[in-house]
């Protein structure tokens, strides 16, 4: 019996010759199988192509979100650094106020309350790369530290406020005004390291200098007692005022409690007060001159803790922080002093 064949007859439309094609059945099945495979492969790779396009779009979105997250973290880190600097200044102010009110400073052990241990990150953050996890963890720890310190110093400032209310009379013994009137002199040298005008070497300047005309009035910056009025080889004619506090005991007797600060006025041309004399804030105590080691008429004005263990060096502190009657913004202060240097 002859093998079965599948016949295809092709009839042309233009009355051409009719053609007849015979194939074994297996060729048809192979063609059908090849067509199915082709369609399946086409569908598979088409789906993969569109999935890849969708994945690339999703990846671009994630990369954009990741970049935004990193920028946000960096901005937060800078803001936390600024807050950290502010906290350092608040700690310094806290120590200064406590010293003035004769309160014990916050000890290092107490301030350790503001230092927390590292905490595990939320589960959502565990998938982050190790470097990003470290940044987020450090940022979280720093924020936690600042929260604790803010709470600690809020309590401290409340305690200082209560002490201030109890001892309001002490304020007049705090040197808070300029030793020269505005417009009569100008700043010529700031507090801290500077080049000595006589030696050309770096040296510590314990106060601030105001230059002006000889004879310009000089005023006490707070109430107190004249501890010294003498002539010194370096500072020339000098007045030193200890800002002690006058108090009344339970018997109604007046007595002097040793104050926190003393102020020094050097290079005077004339001294108008005597040792042991009580002076008030704003009292005229002398005239500007060029006595002692001086390059011209000016006033050397310094603020010093009576307890010399405090302050920047040998008890001295920056007098610029105490001049409140000529209050300026930070930029104005910088320009004001910069103009006189």
TORKOL-4160 file (C-alpha; in steps of 0.2 Angstrom, whole numbers, padded with zeros to 4 digits, m for minus):
341
<pt num="1" X="0000" Y="0000" Z="0000"/>
<pt num="2" X="0008" Y="0017" Z="m0005"/>
<pt num="3" X="0012" Y="0029" Z="0009"/>
<pt num="4" X="m0001" Y="0042" Z="0013"/>
<pt num="5" X="0003" Y="0060" Z="0006"/>
<pt num="6" X="m0004" Y="0077" Z="0009"/>
<pt num="7" X="m0008" Y="0086" Z="m0008"/>
<pt num="8" X="m0008" Y="0105" Z="m0010"/>
<pt num="9" X="m0015" Y="0111" Z="m0027"/>
<pt num="10" X="m0011" Y="0129" Z="m0032"/>
<pt num="11" X="m0022" Y="0136" Z="m0045"/>
<pt num="12" X="m0016" Y="0153" Z="m0052"/>
<pt num="13" X="m0028" Y="0167" Z="m0055"/>
<pt num="14" X="m0023" Y="0171" Z="m0073"/>
<pt num="15" X="m0027" Y="0154" Z="m0080"/>
<pt num="16" X="m0009" Y="0148" Z="m0078"/>
<pt num="17" X="m0004" Y="0130" Z="m0076"/>
<pt num="18" X="m0011" Y="0121" Z="m0061"/>
<pt num="19" X="0002" Y="0115" Z="m0049"/>
<pt num="20" X="0001" Y="0100" Z="m0037"/>
<pt num="21" X="0012" Y="0097" Z="m0022"/>
<pt num="22" X="0013" Y="0081" Z="m0012"/>
<pt num="23" X="0021" Y="0080" Z="0005"/>
<pt num="24" X="0022" Y="0067" Z="0018"/>
<pt num="25" X="0011" Y="0071" Z="0034"/>
<pt num="26" X="0026" Y="0073" Z="0045"/>
<pt num="27" X="0032" Y="0088" Z="0036"/>
<pt num="28" X="0015" Y="0097" Z="0040"/>
<pt num="29" X="0016" Y="0092" Z="0058"/>
<pt num="30" X="0034" Y="0099" Z="0058"/>
<pt num="31" X="0028" Y="0115" Z="0051"/>
<pt num="32" X="0014" Y="0117" Z="0063"/>
<pt num="33" X="0027" Y="0113" Z="0077"/>
<pt num="34" X="0039" Y="0126" Z="0071"/>
<pt num="35" X="0025" Y="0139" Z="0069"/>
<pt num="36" X="0020" Y="0136" Z="0087"/>
<pt num="37" X="0038" Y="0137" Z="0093"/>
<pt num="38" X="0040" Y="0153" Z="0084"/>
<pt num="39" X="0025" Y="0161" Z="0091"/>
<pt num="40" X="0029" Y="0155" Z="0108"/>
<pt num="41" X="0047" Y="0162" Z="0107"/>
<pt num="42" X="0041" Y="0179" Z="0100"/>
<pt num="43" X="0028" Y="0180" Z="0114"/>
<pt num="44" X="0041" Y="0176" Z="0127"/>
<pt num="45" X="0054" Y="0188" Z="0121"/>
<pt num="46" X="0041" Y="0202" Z="0119"/>
<pt num="47" X="0036" Y="0200" Z="0136"/>
<pt num="48" X="0054" Y="0200" Z="0142"/>
<pt num="49" X="0057" Y="0216" Z="0132"/>
<pt num="50" X="0043" Y="0225" Z="0140"/>
<pt num="51" X="0047" Y="0219" Z="0157"/>
<pt num="52" X="0064" Y="0226" Z="0155"/>
<pt num="53" X="0058" Y="0243" Z="0149"/>
<pt num="54" X="0046" Y="0243" Z="0165"/>
<pt num="55" X="0061" Y="0238" Z="0176"/>
<pt num="56" X="0072" Y="0251" Z="0169"/>
<pt num="57" X="0059" Y="0264" Z="0172"/>
<pt num="58" X="0056" Y="0258" Z="0190"/>
<pt num="59" X="0075" Y="0258" Z="0192"/>
<pt num="60" X="0076" Y="0276" Z="0186"/>
<pt num="61" X="0062" Y="0281" Z="0199"/>
<pt num="62" X="0071" Y="0272" Z="0213"/>
<pt num="63" X="0088" Y="0280" Z="0209"/>
<pt num="64" X="0079" Y="0297" Z="0209"/>
<pt num="65" X="0071" Y="0293" Z="0225"/>
<pt num="66" X="0088" Y="0287" Z="0232"/>
<pt num="67" X="0096" Y="0303" Z="0227"/>
<pt num="68" X="0083" Y="0313" Z="0235"/>
<pt num="69" X="0085" Y="0303" Z="0251"/>
<pt num="70" X="0104" Y="0306" Z="0251"/>
<pt num="71" X="0101" Y="0324" Z="0248"/>
<pt num="72" X="0089" Y="0325" Z="0263"/>
<pt num="73" X="0100" Y="0315" Z="0274"/>
<pt num="74" X="0115" Y="0327" Z="0270"/>
<pt num="75" X="0104" Y="0342" Z="0273"/>
<pt num="76" X="0098" Y="0334" Z="0290"/>
<pt num="77" X="0116" Y="0331" Z="0294"/>
<pt num="78" X="0121" Y="0349" Z="0292"/>
<pt num="79" X="0107" Y="0355" Z="0302"/>
<pt num="80" X="0111" Y="0343" Z="0316"/>
<pt num="81" X="0129" Y="0350" Z="0315"/>
<pt num="82" X="0123" Y="0368" Z="0317"/>
<pt num="83" X="0112" Y="0362" Z="0331"/>
<pt num="84" X="0127" Y="0354" Z="0339"/>
<pt num="85" X="0137" Y="0370" Z="0338"/>
<pt num="86" X="0122" Y="0379" Z="0346"/>
<pt num="87" X="0122" Y="0367" Z="0360"/>
<pt num="88" X="0140" Y="0369" Z="0363"/>
<pt num="89" X="0137" Y="0388" Z="0365"/>
<pt num="90" X="0122" Y="0385" Z="0376"/>
<pt num="91" X="0133" Y="0374" Z="0387"/>
<pt num="92" X="0146" Y="0388" Z="0388"/>
<pt num="93" X="0132" Y="0401" Z="0392"/>
<pt num="94" X="0126" Y="0389" Z="0405"/>
<pt num="95" X="0143" Y="0388" Z="0414"/>
<pt num="96" X="0145" Y="0407" Z="0413"/>
<pt num="97" X="0128" Y="0410" Z="0421"/>
<pt num="98" X="0131" Y="0397" Z="0434"/>
<pt num="99" X="0147" Y="0404" Z="0438"/>
<pt num="100" X="0140" Y="0422" Z="0440"/>
<pt num="101" X="0126" Y="0416" Z="0451"/>
<pt num="102" X="0139" Y="0405" Z="0461"/>
<pt num="103" X="0131" Y="0389" Z="0457"/>
<pt num="104" X="0140" Y="0373" Z="0454"/>
<pt num="105" X="0143" Y="0369" Z="0435"/>
<pt num="106" X="0135" Y="0354" Z="0428"/>
<pt num="107" X="0147" Y="0340" Z="0430"/>
<pt num="108" X="0153" Y="0329" Z="0416"/>
<pt num="109" X="0144" Y="0314" Z="0424"/>
<pt num="110" X="0127" Y="0324" Z="0423"/>
<pt num="111" X="0130" Y="0329" Z="0405"/>
<pt num="112" X="0133" Y="0310" Z="0401"/>
<pt num="113" X="0114" Y="0309" Z="0403"/>
<pt num="114" X="0114" Y="0317" Z="0386"/>
<pt num="115" X="0124" Y="0303" Z="0378"/>
<pt num="116" X="0114" Y="0288" Z="0373"/>
<pt num="117" X="0119" Y="0271" Z="0366"/>
<pt num="118" X="0116" Y="0266" Z="0348"/>
<pt num="119" X="0099" Y="0259" Z="0344"/>
<pt num="120" X="0094" Y="0246" Z="0331"/>
<pt num="121" X="0087" Y="0253" Z="0315"/>
<pt num="122" X="0068" Y="0250" Z="0311"/>
<pt num="123" X="0066" Y="0235" Z="0299"/>
<pt num="124" X="0063" Y="0246" Z="0284"/>
<pt num="125" X="0081" Y="0252" Z="0286"/>
<pt num="126" X="0089" Y="0236" Z="0287"/>
<pt num="127" X="0089" Y="0233" Z="0268"/>
<pt num="128" X="0100" Y="0249" Z="0266"/>
<pt num="129" X="0118" Y="0247" Z="0261"/>
<pt num="130" X="0130" Y="0247" Z="0276"/>
<pt num="131" X="0137" Y="0264" Z="0273"/>
<pt num="132" X="0119" Y="0272" Z="0272"/>
<pt num="133" X="0114" Y="0262" Z="0288"/>
<pt num="134" X="0129" Y="0269" Z="0297"/>
<pt num="135" X="0125" Y="0287" Z="0291"/>
<pt num="136" X="0107" Y="0285" Z="0297"/>
<pt num="137" X="0112" Y="0277" Z="0313"/>
<pt num="138" X="0124" Y="0291" Z="0317"/>
<pt num="139" X="0112" Y="0304" Z="0313"/>
<pt num="140" X="0099" Y="0296" Z="0324"/>
<pt num="141" X="0111" Y="0295" Z="0338"/>
<pt num="142" X="0116" Y="0313" Z="0337"/>
<pt num="143" X="0098" Y="0319" Z="0337"/>
<pt num="144" X="0094" Y="0308" Z="0352"/>
<pt num="145" X="0109" Y="0316" Z="0360"/>
<pt num="146" X="0103" Y="0334" Z="0356"/>
<pt num="147" X="0086" Y="0330" Z="0363"/>
<pt num="148" X="0093" Y="0324" Z="0379"/>
<pt num="149" X="0105" Y="0338" Z="0381"/>
<pt num="150" X="0091" Y="0351" Z="0377"/>
<pt num="151" X="0080" Y="0343" Z="0391"/>
<pt num="152" X="0095" Y="0344" Z="0403"/>
<pt num="153" X="0099" Y="0362" Z="0399"/>
<pt num="154" X="0081" Y="0367" Z="0400"/>
<pt num="155" X="0080" Y="0361" Z="0418"/>
<pt num="156" X="0097" Y="0370" Z="0421"/>
<pt num="157" X="0091" Y="0386" Z="0414"/>
<pt num="158" X="0075" Y="0385" Z="0424"/>
<pt num="159" X="0086" Y="0383" Z="0440"/>
<pt num="160" X="0097" Y="0398" Z="0435"/>
<pt num="161" X="0081" Y="0408" Z="0432"/>
<pt num="162" X="0075" Y="0404" Z="0450"/>
<pt num="163" X="0092" Y="0409" Z="0457"/>
<pt num="164" X="0091" Y="0425" Z="0446"/>
<pt num="165" X="0074" Y="0430" Z="0453"/>
<pt num="166" X="0081" Y="0427" Z="0471"/>
<pt num="167" X="0096" Y="0438" Z="0468"/>
<pt num="168" X="0091" Y="0451" Z="0456"/>
<pt num="169" X="0101" Y="0464" Z="0465"/>
<pt num="170" X="0117" Y="0455" Z="0458"/>
<pt num="171" X="0113" Y="0461" Z="0440"/>
<pt num="172" X="0120" Y="0479" Z="0444"/>
<pt num="173" X="0137" Y="0470" Z="0448"/>
<pt num="174" X="0138" Y="0462" Z="0430"/>
<pt num="175" X="0149" Y="0472" Z="0418"/>
<pt num="176" X="0136" Y="0474" Z="0404"/>
<pt num="177" X="0140" Y="0492" Z="0396"/>
<pt num="178" X="0154" Y="0499" Z="0386"/>
<pt num="179" X="0168" Y="0508" Z="0395"/>
<pt num="180" X="0167" Y="0522" Z="0382"/>
<pt num="181" X="0152" Y="0531" Z="0375"/>
<pt num="182" X="0148" Y="0527" Z="0357"/>
<pt num="183" X="0156" Y="0539" Z="0345"/>
<pt num="184" X="0170" Y="0544" Z="0357"/>
<pt num="185" X="0181" Y="0529" Z="0353"/>
<pt num="186" X="0183" Y="0515" Z="0341"/>
<pt num="187" X="0189" Y="0497" Z="0343"/>
<pt num="188" X="0207" Y="0494" Z="0338"/>
<pt num="189" X="0211" Y="0477" Z="0344"/>
<pt num="190" X="0201" Y="0461" Z="0349"/>
<pt num="191" X="0202" Y="0448" Z="0363"/>
<pt num="192" X="0213" Y="0433" Z="0360"/>
<pt num="193" X="0229" Y="0429" Z="0350"/>
<pt num="194" X="0236" Y="0443" Z="0340"/>
<pt num="195" X="0253" Y="0450" Z="0334"/>
<pt num="196" X="0261" Y="0460" Z="0347"/>
<pt num="197" X="0264" Y="0478" Z="0340"/>
<pt num="198" X="0281" Y="0479" Z="0349"/>
<pt num="199" X="0289" Y="0462" Z="0346"/>
<pt num="200" X="0280" Y="0456" Z="0330"/>
<pt num="201" X="0276" Y="0439" Z="0338"/>
<pt num="202" X="0260" Y="0430" Z="0342"/>
<pt num="203" X="0254" Y="0435" Z="0360"/>
<pt num="204" X="0238" Y="0433" Z="0370"/>
<pt num="205" X="0228" Y="0449" Z="0372"/>
<pt num="206" X="0218" Y="0448" Z="0388"/>
<pt num="207" X="0206" Y="0462" Z="0384"/>
<pt num="208" X="0200" Y="0473" Z="0370"/>
<pt num="209" X="0207" Y="0490" Z="0365"/>
<pt num="210" X="0197" Y="0506" Z="0361"/>
<pt num="211" X="0207" Y="0520" Z="0353"/>
<pt num="212" X="0202" Y="0538" Z="0354"/>
<pt num="213" X="0208" Y="0555" Z="0359"/>
<pt num="214" X="0218" Y="0558" Z="0374"/>
<pt num="215" X="0206" Y="0563" Z="0388"/>
<pt num="216" X="0191" Y="0553" Z="0382"/>
<pt num="217" X="0180" Y="0549" Z="0397"/>
<pt num="218" X="0181" Y="0531" Z="0404"/>
<pt num="219" X="0166" Y="0524" Z="0414"/>
<pt num="220" X="0164" Y="0509" Z="0426"/>
<pt num="221" X="0155" Y="0495" Z="0417"/>
<pt num="222" X="0146" Y="0489" Z="0433"/>
<pt num="223" X="0145" Y="0493" Z="0452"/>
<pt num="224" X="0159" Y="0487" Z="0463"/>
<pt num="225" X="0174" Y="0492" Z="0474"/>
<pt num="226" X="0190" Y="0499" Z="0467"/>
<pt num="227" X="0203" Y="0486" Z="0471"/>
<pt num="228" X="0218" Y="0494" Z="0463"/>
<pt num="229" X="0222" Y="0511" Z="0457"/>
<pt num="230" X="0241" Y="0512" Z="0452"/>
<pt num="231" X="0254" Y="0514" Z="0439"/>
<pt num="232" X="0261" Y="0498" Z="0430"/>
<pt num="233" X="0275" Y="0497" Z="0418"/>
<pt num="234" X="0265" Y="0488" Z="0405"/>
<pt num="235" X="0248" Y="0495" Z="0407"/>
<pt num="236" X="0252" Y="0512" Z="0413"/>
<pt num="237" X="0239" Y="0520" Z="0425"/>
<pt num="238" X="0227" Y="0506" Z="0429"/>
<pt num="239" X="0211" Y="0505" Z="0438"/>
<pt num="240" X="0204" Y="0487" Z="0444"/>
<pt num="241" X="0187" Y="0486" Z="0450"/>
<pt num="242" X="0180" Y="0470" Z="0459"/>
<pt num="243" X="0162" Y="0469" Z="0457"/>
<pt num="244" X="0157" Y="0463" Z="0474"/>
<pt num="245" X="0139" Y="0462" Z="0479"/>
<pt num="246" X="0131" Y="0471" Z="0493"/>
<pt num="247" X="0119" Y="0461" Z="0504"/>
<pt num="248" X="0110" Y="0462" Z="0520"/>
<pt num="249" X="0110" Y="0448" Z="0533"/>
<pt num="250" X="0096" Y="0442" Z="0544"/>
<pt num="251" X="0101" Y="0455" Z="0557"/>
<pt num="252" X="0098" Y="0469" Z="0544"/>
<pt num="253" X="0117" Y="0472" Z="0543"/>
<pt num="254" X="0125" Y="0477" Z="0526"/>
<pt num="255" X="0140" Y="0466" Z="0521"/>
<pt num="256" X="0149" Y="0463" Z="0505"/>
<pt num="257" X="0149" Y="0446" Z="0496"/>
<pt num="258" X="0164" Y="0443" Z="0485"/>
<pt num="259" X="0158" Y="0445" Z="0467"/>
<pt num="260" X="0162" Y="0434" Z="0452"/>
<pt num="261" X="0170" Y="0447" Z="0440"/>
<pt num="262" X="0183" Y="0461" Z="0440"/>
<pt num="263" X="0186" Y="0473" Z="0427"/>
<pt num="264" X="0203" Y="0481" Z="0422"/>
<pt num="265" X="0206" Y="0498" Z="0413"/>
<pt num="266" X="0223" Y="0502" Z="0407"/>
<pt num="267" X="0234" Y="0516" Z="0399"/>
<pt num="268" X="0224" Y="0530" Z="0407"/>
<pt num="269" X="0230" Y="0548" Z="0407"/>
<pt num="270" X="0220" Y="0552" Z="0423"/>
<pt num="271" X="0213" Y="0541" Z="0437"/>
<pt num="272" X="0198" Y="0549" Z="0446"/>
<pt num="273" X="0194" Y="0536" Z="0459"/>
<pt num="274" X="0204" Y="0529" Z="0474"/>
<pt num="275" X="0207" Y="0511" Z="0481"/>
<pt num="276" X="0193" Y="0505" Z="0492"/>
<pt num="277" X="0180" Y="0518" Z="0484"/>
<pt num="278" X="0163" Y="0511" Z="0479"/>
<pt num="279" X="0158" Y="0515" Z="0461"/>
<pt num="280" X="0142" Y="0513" Z="0452"/>
<pt num="281" X="0139" Y="0507" Z="0434"/>
<pt num="282" X="0142" Y="0522" Z="0422"/>
<pt num="283" X="0152" Y="0532" Z="0434"/>
<pt num="284" X="0167" Y="0542" Z="0427"/>
<pt num="285" X="0183" Y="0534" Z="0433"/>
<pt num="286" X="0196" Y="0541" Z="0422"/>
<pt num="287" X="0202" Y="0548" Z="0406"/>
<pt num="288" X="0210" Y="0539" Z="0391"/>
<pt num="289" X="0229" Y="0541" Z="0388"/>
<pt num="290" X="0244" Y="0532" Z="0382"/>
<pt num="291" X="0254" Y="0528" Z="0398"/>
<pt num="292" X="0264" Y="0512" Z="0400"/>
<pt num="293" X="0268" Y="0501" Z="0385"/>
<pt num="294" X="0257" Y="0510" Z="0372"/>
<pt num="295" X="0258" Y="0515" Z="0353"/>
<pt num="296" X="0245" Y="0529" Z="0356"/>
<pt num="297" X="0230" Y="0535" Z="0366"/>
<pt num="298" X="0218" Y="0520" Z="0369"/>
<pt num="299" X="0210" Y="0511" Z="0383"/>
<pt num="300" X="0214" Y="0492" Z="0387"/>
<pt num="301" X="0198" Y="0485" Z="0394"/>
<pt num="302" X="0198" Y="0467" Z="0402"/>
<pt num="303" X="0185" Y="0457" Z="0411"/>
<pt num="304" X="0191" Y="0443" Z="0422"/>
<pt num="305" X="0184" Y="0430" Z="0434"/>
<pt num="306" X="0190" Y="0433" Z="0452"/>
<pt num="307" X="0192" Y="0415" Z="0453"/>
<pt num="308" X="0207" Y="0413" Z="0440"/>
<pt num="309" X="0204" Y="0395" Z="0437"/>
<pt num="310" X="0189" Y="0400" Z="0426"/>
<pt num="311" X="0190" Y="0409" Z="0410"/>
<pt num="312" X="0201" Y="0407" Z="0394"/>
<pt num="313" X="0218" Y="0411" Z="0402"/>
<pt num="314" X="0222" Y="0416" Z="0419"/>
<pt num="315" X="0203" Y="0420" Z="0422"/>
<pt num="316" X="0201" Y="0432" Z="0407"/>
<pt num="317" X="0185" Y="0431" Z="0396"/>
<pt num="318" X="0181" Y="0440" Z="0380"/>
<pt num="319" X="0174" Y="0457" Z="0385"/>
<pt num="320" X="0164" Y="0458" Z="0369"/>
<pt num="321" X="0151" Y="0446" Z="0376"/>
<pt num="322" X="0147" Y="0458" Z="0390"/>
<pt num="323" X="0145" Y="0474" Z="0380"/>
<pt num="324" X="0126" Y="0474" Z="0379"/>
<pt num="325" X="0122" Y="0493" Z="0378"/>
<pt num="326" X="0129" Y="0493" Z="0360"/>
<pt num="327" X="0120" Y="0476" Z="0355"/>
<pt num="328" X="0123" Y="0471" Z="0337"/>
<pt num="329" X="0119" Y="0456" Z="0326"/>
<pt num="330" X="0134" Y="0444" Z="0324"/>
<pt num="331" X="0138" Y="0451" Z="0307"/>
<pt num="332" X="0137" Y="0469" Z="0313"/>
<pt num="333" X="0149" Y="0464" Z="0328"/>
<pt num="334" X="0161" Y="0456" Z="0316"/>
<pt num="335" X="0161" Y="0472" Z="0304"/>
<pt num="336" X="0162" Y="0484" Z="0319"/>
<pt num="337" X="0177" Y="0475" Z="0326"/>
<pt num="338" X="0185" Y="0471" Z="0310"/>
<pt num="339" X="0185" Y="0490" Z="0305"/>
<pt num="340" X="0196" Y="0494" Z="0320"/>
<pt num="341" X="0209" Y="0481" Z="0318"/>
